Amino acid sequence: MIFTKEREKEQIAGQIAEAEAQLAQVQAQEELEPARDPYAEESRKALAALGITAVPFYKTVEFSEKLDDSACAALEAQLEKAGILDALVVDPKDMERVRKECPEFADAVINVTKPGISGFAGLTVSEELEGPLRTGVQCILSNLYVSRDTENGSHAGTNHIDGAAVRDALSELRGQMEQLEREYGSVPDFTEIDHALAKEKECELVLQMMEQEFTRATEQEQKAAQDKNQAYQVILQSCKPFSYGRTEQEYDEVLTCIEEYRSLWQESREILFRLVSERSRRSALQERIEQEEQAMDEALVEKRRYSRSIKEYDIQIRQYEEYLNRPENIEKARRLQKHISSMFELVEKLDFDYIMNSQALWGCFETVKGLRIAELRRPMNSQVVTVIRFTWNGHERILDVQ
């Protein structure tokens, strides 16, 4: 019963909030915009682009003060149903432009040029309207006929929001809400009982968990006792062959001996570990010695090979020196040196910037004022090239030290 009342109370509160929001929305809006199809919207944009003033009919009129809210809603519904409410009102002079310049115009226009005698007083011309539009609206109202029922406010089937009806519904819902609050207030407060029941459930859960934990602990204790008895029996069976008795003192002596044996076993184990480590280290050292000896043998072989090469090169050098020291070769070398020196002298006079590459020519001549020399050296079968740099200052070749 309590929960049913609470749900009913929440539903009525939601209905009140919705009605209040709906009433506030109606009161906040100055005018409700009628729904239009896209073609009508495009037609109104086309008129605005042409500079033609076109005002919806509902913006050109005001309700008469004699009409109550129900009559206003009924009249508005009747005008909307007749297609007059959102129809456009334009200056009669602009009607011809609308026909000629907007051939695809797809909206409704009210065009009344002569006053009528309808005598309808439910609507009045808006005070903000001036000029030809005001005159046109007056003609429209004088030609407007509305049924007496509509004028008196009795119109069935309207879809518009009636402010008075909303307020009546809101008042009725508030009365129901107050009645429910009184009924709900008369129901006893079971908050403490609910808390107590929740606490009882929590305690039952904790008790169940503790019982399970106690059961597990009991099972473990029983298993430990069984293991202890089995171990005791094993010890008794194992001690039967021994010469000592089964008194507590004798057992203490046995335990002492066992501890001594364990200590000796641990020392022996550590000694064995050290021996194994030392054996591994000696094996690695022996392997390294063998590698070094093999490298030394290979170096001796390489040394003998280089010694033979040096002897061969010495013989070739002596042969080259004998060839170069011949008088005719010395004269050729002198003339060649003179020609090369003259060539460098010519390059210096022409003030050229140059880079030269030669296997034997250094360019160190007195006719050259200065040079930067880089000698590339690569030993036989080597993958490394060494760059040795020199500077010639016109008189001496100097090694660059970096």
C-alpha positions in Angstrom: 0.0 0.0 0.0 2.8 2.4 0.9 4.7 1.8 -2.4 1.4 2.1 -4.4 0.7 5.5 -2.8 4.3 6.7 -3.5 4.1 5.7 -7.1 0.7 7.4 -7.5 2.1 10.5 -5.8 5.1 10.5 -8.2 2.9 10.1 -11.2 0.6 13.0 -10.2 3.7 15.2 -9.4 5.0 14.5 -12.9 1.6 15.4 -14.5 1.6 18.7 -12.5 5.1 19.5 -13.6 4.3 18.7 -17.2 1.1 20.9 -17.1 3.0 23.8 -15.5 5.8 23.6 -18.1 3.1 23.5 -20.9 1.3 26.6 -19.4 4.7 28.4 -19.0 5.5 27.7 -22.6 2.2 29.1 -23.8 2.6 32.2 -21.6 6.2 32.8 -22.7 5.4 32.7 -26.4 4.2 36.0 -27.8 2.7 34.3 -30.9 2.6 30.7 -32.0 4.1 30.1 -35.4 1.8 27.9 -37.6 3.3 25.0 -39.4 4.1 25.7 -43.1 5.2 23.4 -46.0 8.6 24.1 -47.6 7.0 25.6 -50.8 5.2 28.3 -48.8 8.5 29.1 -47.0 10.3 29.5 -50.3 7.5 31.7 -51.7 7.8 34.0 -48.7 11.6 34.2 -49.1 11.1 35.1 -52.8 8.7 38.0 -51.9 11.3 39.3 -49.4 14.0 39.1 -52.0 11.8 41.3 -54.3 11.2 43.8 -51.6 7.5 43.1 -51.4 6.1 43.6 -47.9 3.9 40.6 -47.0 2.6 40.1 -43.4 0.8 37.0 -42.1 -2.9 37.8 -41.2 -2.6 36.7 -37.6 0.2 39.4 -37.1 -2.1 42.2 -38.5 -5.0 41.7 -36.0 -5.7 41.5 -32.3 -8.5 39.8 -30.4 -11.3 41.9 -29.1 -11.3 42.6 -25.4 -14.9 41.3 -25.3 -13.7 37.7 -26.1 -12.6 35.4 -23.3 -9.9 32.8 -23.6 -12.2 30.0 -24.9 -13.7 32.3 -27.5 -10.2 33.4 -28.6 -9.1 29.8 -29.0 -12.2 28.9 -30.9 -11.9 31.8 -33.3 -8.2 31.1 -33.9 -9.0 27.5 -34.7 -11.8 28.5 -37.1 -9.4 31.0 -39.0 -6.7 28.3 -39.2 -9.2 25.7 -40.5 -10.4 28.2 -43.2 -6.8 28.9 -44.3 -7.0 32.6 -43.3 -4.9 32.6 -40.1 -1.4 32.4 -41.8 -2.4 33.8 -45.2 -0.4 36.8 -46.4 -1.7 40.4 -46.5 0.0 42.6 -49.2 -0.4 46.1 -50.5 -3.0 45.9 -53.4 -0.5 47.7 -55.6 2.0 44.8 -55.1 -0.5 42.1 -56.2 0.3 42.7 -59.9 4.0 42.3 -59.2 3.4 39.0 -57.3 1.5 37.6 -60.4 4.1 38.7 -62.9 7.4 38.3 -61.0 6.5 35.1 -59.0 5.0 32.7 -61.5 5.8 29.8 -59.1 4.2 31.4 -56.1 2.8 28.6 -53.8 1.3 30.5 -50.8 -2.1 32.0 -49.9 -2.7 35.8 -50.3 -5.8 37.6 -49.0 -6.7 40.4 -51.6 -9.8 42.4 -50.7 -10.1 45.9 -52.2 -13.6 46.9 -51.3 -15.1 47.3 -47.8 -17.9 45.0 -46.7 -20.8 45.0 -44.2 -20.2 41.9 -42.1 -20.1 43.8 -38.9 -17.7 41.2 -37.3 -16.2 42.7 -34.1 -14.2 39.7 -32.8 -10.9 41.1 -34.3 -9.4 44.5 -34.5 -6.6 45.9 -36.7 -3.2 45.9 -34.9 -2.0 49.3 -33.8 1.4 48.7 -35.3 0.0 48.4 -38.8 0.1 51.6 -41.0 -0.6 52.8 -44.5 -2.1 50.6 -47.3 -1.7 47.4 -45.2 -3.9 48.9 -42.5 -6.6 49.8 -45.0 -6.4 46.4 -46.6 -6.9 44.6 -43.2 -9.9 46.8 -42.4 -11.5 45.7 -45.8 -10.7 42.1 -44.9 -12.4 42.3 -41.5 -15.4 44.1 -42.9 -15.9 41.2 -45.3 -15.2 38.4 -42.7 -18.2 36.3 -41.6 -17.9 33.9 -38.6 -20.6 31.6 -37.2 -22.3 32.7 -34.0 -21.1 29.6 -32.1 -17.5 30.5 -32.9 -17.9 34.1 -31.9 -19.4 32.9 -28.6 -16.5 30.5 -27.9 -18.3 27.2 -28.5 -16.2 25.4 -31.0 -15.6 21.6 -30.9 -12.5 19.8 -32.1 -9.9 22.5 -31.6 -6.3 21.4 -31.3 -5.0 24.6 -29.7 -3.8 24.9 -26.1 -6.5 26.4 -23.9 -4.9 28.3 -21.0 -8.0 28.2 -18.8 -8.4 24.4 -19.3 -4.7 23.9 -18.5 -5.1 25.9 -15.3 -8.2 23.9 -14.3 -6.5 20.6 -14.9 -3.5 21.9 -12.9 -5.7 22.9 -10.0 -7.4 19.5 -10.0 -4.0 17.7 -10.1 -2.8 19.8 -7.1 -5.9 18.8 -5.2 -5.3 15.2 -5.8 -1.6 15.7 -4.8 -2.6 17.2 -1.5 -5.1 14.4 -0.8 -2.3 11.8 -1.5 0.1 13.7 0.7 -2.5 13.6 3.6 -3.0 9.9 3.1 0.7 9.3 2.9 1.3 11.3 6.1 -1.2 9.1 8.0 0.8 5.9 7.2 3.2 4.9 10.0 7.0 5.4 9.4 8.7 2.1 8.8 12.2 3.6 8.2 13.7 2.2 11.4 12.1 -1.2 10.8 13.6 -1.3 7.3 17.0 -0.4 8.6 16.7 -3.1 11.2 15.7 -5.7 8.6 18.6 -4.6 6.4 21.0 -4.9 9.4 19.6 -8.4 10.2 20.2 -9.5 6.6 23.7 -8.2 6.8 24.4 -9.9 10.0 23.0 -13.2 8.7 25.4 -12.9 5.7 28.4 -12.2 7.9 27.4 -15.2 10.2 27.1 -17.5 7.2 30.6 -16.4 6.0 32.1 -16.9 9.5 30.5 -20.4 9.7 32.0 -21.3 6.4 35.4 -20.0 7.5 35.1 -22.0 10.8 34.2 -25.1 8.9 37.3 -24.7 6.7 39.5 -24.1 9.7 38.2 -27.2 11.5 38.8 -29.3 8.4 42.4 -28.0 8.2 43.0 -28.7 11.9 41.7 -32.3 11.5 43.9 -32.8 8.5 47.0 -31.4 10.3 46.3 -33.8 13.3 46.1 -36.8 10.9 49.3 -35.7 9.2 51.0 -35.4 12.6 49.9 -38.9 13.7 51.1 -40.4 10.4 54.4 -38.7 10.7 54.7 -39.9 14.3 54.1 -43.5 13.2 56.6 -43.2 10.4 59.2 -41.9 12.9 58.5 -44.8 15.3 58.8 -47.4 12.5 62.1 -45.7 11.3 63.5 -45.7 14.8 62.9 -49.4 15.7 66.2 -50.6 14.2 68.3 -48.1 16.2 70.2 -49.1 19.3 69.0 -46.4 21.5 65.8 -46.4 23.5 62.7 -44.2 23.1 63.0 -41.8 26.0 62.8 -38.0 25.6 66.5 -37.6 26.4 67.6 -40.1 23.8 65.4 -38.4 21.2 67.1 -35.1 22.1 70.5 -36.8 21.6 69.3 -38.1 18.2 68.1 -34.6 17.2 71.4 -33.1 18.2 73.3 -35.7 16.0 70.9 -35.0 13.1 71.7 -31.3 13.4 75.4 -32.0 13.4 75.0 -34.2 10.4 73.0 -31.5 8.6 75.7 -28.9 9.3 78.4 -31.2 8.0 76.3 -31.9 4.9 75.8 -28.2 4.2 79.5 -27.6 4.6 80.3 -30.5 2.2 77.7 -29.1 -0.2 79.3 -25.7 -0.2 82.7 -27.2 -0.8 81.4 -29.2 -3.7 79.8 -26.0 -5.2 83.2 -24.2 -4.8 85.0 -27.1 -6.5 82.5 -27.1 -9.4 82.9 -23.3 -9.8 86.7 -23.6 -9.7 86.6 -26.4 -12.2 84.5 -24.2 -14.5 86.8 -21.3 -14.1 89.9 -23.4 -14.8 88.2 -24.8 -17.9 87.4 -21.3 -19.2 91.0 -20.2 -18.4 92.4 -23.3 -20.2 90.3 -22.6 -23.2 91.4 -18.9 -23.3 95.1 -20.0 -23.0 94.6 -22.4 -26.0 93.0 -19.6 -28.0 95.9 -17.3 -27.2 98.4 -19.9 -28.1 96.6 -20.5 -31.4 96.6 -16.7 -32.0 100.3 -16.6 -31.3 101.0 -19.4 -33.7 99.0 -17.6 -36.4 101.0 -14.3 -35.6 104.3 -16.2 -36.0 103.2 -17.5 -39.3 102.1 -14.0 -40.4 105.4 -12.6 -39.1 107.4 -15.1 -41.2 105.3 -14.2 -44.3 105.9 -10.5 -43.8 109.6 -11.1 -43.3 109.8 -12.9 -46.6 107.8 -10.0 -48.2 110.2 -7.4 -46.7 113.2 -9.3 -48.2 111.4 -9.4 -51.6 110.6 -5.7 -51.3 114.3 -4.9 -50.4 115.4 -6.7 -53.5 112.9 -4.7 -55.6 113.9 -1.4 -54.0 117.6 -2.1 -54.7 116.7 -2.9 -58.3 114.6 0.3 -58.6 117.4 2.4 -57.1 120.0 0.9 -59.5 117.6 1.7 -62.4 116.9 5.2 -61.2 120.6 6.0 -60.5 121.6 5.4 -64.1 122.9 8.7 -65.6 120.3 8.8 -68.4 117.4 8.2 -65.9 118.8 10.9 -63.6 118.8 13.4 -66.5 115.2 12.4 -67.4 114.1 12.9 -63.8 115.8 16.3 -63.7 114.0 17.5 -66.9 110.7 16.0 -65.7 111.0 17.8 -62.4 111.8 21.1 -64.2 108.7 20.7 -66.5 106.4 19.9 -63.5 107.8 22.9 -61.6 107.1 25.1 -64.6 103.6 23.8 -64.9 102.8 24.6 -61.3 104.4 28.0 -61.8 102.0 28.7 -64.7 99.0 27.6 -62.6 100.1 29.9 -59.9 100.4 32.8 -62.3 96.9 32.2 -63.7 95.7 32.2 -60.1 93.7 28.9 -60.5 91.9 27.1 -57.7 92.6 23.4 -58.3 92.3 19.9 -56.9 94.8 17.3 -58.2 95.0 13.6 -57.6 98.3 11.6 -58.1 99.8 8.4 -56.9 103.4 9.8 -56.6 103.3 13.6 -57.3 103.3 15.7 -54.2 103.4 19.2 -55.8 106.0 20.5 -53.3 107.9 22.9 -55.5 109.4 26.3 -54.8 107.2 27.7 -57.6 104.1 26.8 -55.5 103.3 29.2 -52.6 101.1 26.8 -50.6 99.2 23.5 -50.7 97.0 21.4 -48.5 98.0 17.7 -49.0 96.0 14.6 -47.9 97.7 11.2 -48.2 95.5 8.1 -48.2 97.1 5.0 -46.8 95.5 1.5 -46.5 97.6 -1.5 -45.3 97.4 -4.7 -47.3 94.1 -6.5 -46.9 92.8 -3.9 -44.5 89.3 -2.4 -44.5 90.4 0.9 -42.9 91.8 3.9 -44.8 94.0 6.4 -42.9 94.2 10.1 -44.0 97.5 11.8 -43.2 97.4 15.6 -43.8 100.4 17.9 -44.7 100.9 21.6 -45.4 103.4 23.0 -48.0 104.3 26.6 -47.2 106.5 27.1 -50.3 109.7 25.9 -48.6 108.9 22.9 -46.4 106.3 20.1 -46.1 104.9 20.0 -42.6 102.9 17.2 -41.0 99.5 18.5 -39.6 99.2 17.4 -36.0 95.5 17.3 -34.7 
